């Protein structure tokens, strides 16, 4: 009996689409891990700009226009992170699950830990 391949996850499909997008534009030479990590930080900074002078309460009550702008910046962060994981051959979902398990050990329920390494 032949096993059927498992369908791509949404993240794998996105990674493939990003690779096709970059390949069609010959961007491969520019997508070194260093460059992708740098671009990721730039986009994270642009995301932060939307919250820079807001109070905690204000940051929870964004207008629809503000949410849309934040969504665009969040997408940029995600896209660069997915591209970086592809270039480095890192399974991002597996890495996230592993990190969550490590955090569960480091910060067990019921203990008052200062959250400083999430």
Number of C-alpha atoms within 10 A of each C-alpha: 3 4 5 6 6 6 8 10 10 9 14 16 12 15 20 16 12 17 17 12 12 16 12 10 8 11 12 12 9 11 17 15 15 11 14 20 18 13 18 21 15 14 21 16 14 19 20 14 13 16 16 11 10 13 9 9 8 11 15 11 11 15 11 9 9 14 15 12 15 19 13 15 20 16 14 19 21 16 18 22 19 24 23 23 19 18 15 11 9 12 13 16 13 10 12 11 11 12 13 13 12 11 14 11 10 12 15 10 9 6 8 8 10 7 8 5 6 7
